[in-house]
Structures are given as structure tokens and as C-alpha cells.
Amino acid sequence: MEGFELLVIGMSTVFVFLAVLVVTVILMSKIARRFETQPFETQPAVRSEIGNDEMSKDTVPAQHIAAIAEAVSRYRAKHGS
């Protein structure tokens, strides 16, 4: 009988823990939705300058190109390449 009591206590503990976890995640999701910002407007993308027809169909936003260029520039300045 002692083993059965331990089984019931253990399974009840796990059930309560999982129930509290589910309720907590649901509440956090509702709170996060309240503070969610509206998506920003995308800016027109710049066409790729690569000569390949398949690659030229892809577009990359100008801000991304500028950020990548700045990152490469800083990396090269720091590492001397």
C-alpha cells in the first residue's frame, strides 16, 4: 500500500505542476499580446545587381544591404583583412 500512495502522490504532483505550467504559459501569451507592437512598414526593396536571372529576382531591403556593408567594414577594420 505504501508504493501505491507514493505513486498517487508523485503523479498528482506532476499533474499539478503541468497544470500550473500550462496556465502560466497561457497567461504570459495573453500579456505578451497586449504589449505587442504593430509591425513596421517595410520599405521598398532594392534589386540585386547580380547578373544571374534567378538571383536578380530576389530583392534585399536597402537597410539590410547598408547594415551588412557596415558590419563587413567594421570587421575588416578590426581584423585587418
FENGI-V984777 format. One record per pair of residues at least 12 apart in sequence whose ideal C-beta (glycine too) atoms are under 10 Angstrom apart, sorted by the first residue. I is the first residue (numbers start at 1). GAP is how many residues later the second one is. D is the distance in whole Angstrom. If there is no record, write none. Layout:
I;GAP;D, I;GAP;D
This chain:
42;19;7, 42;21;10, 43;18;6, 43;19;7, 43;20;7, 43;21;10, 44;15;9, 44;17;8, 44;18;8, 45;13;9, 45;14;3, 45;15;6, 45;16;5, 45;17;7, 45;18;10, 45;19;9, 45;20;10, 46;13;7, 46;14;6, 46;15;7, 46;16;5, 46;17;10, 46;18;9, 46;19;6, 46;20;10, 47;12;6, 47;13;9, 48;12;6, 48;17;9
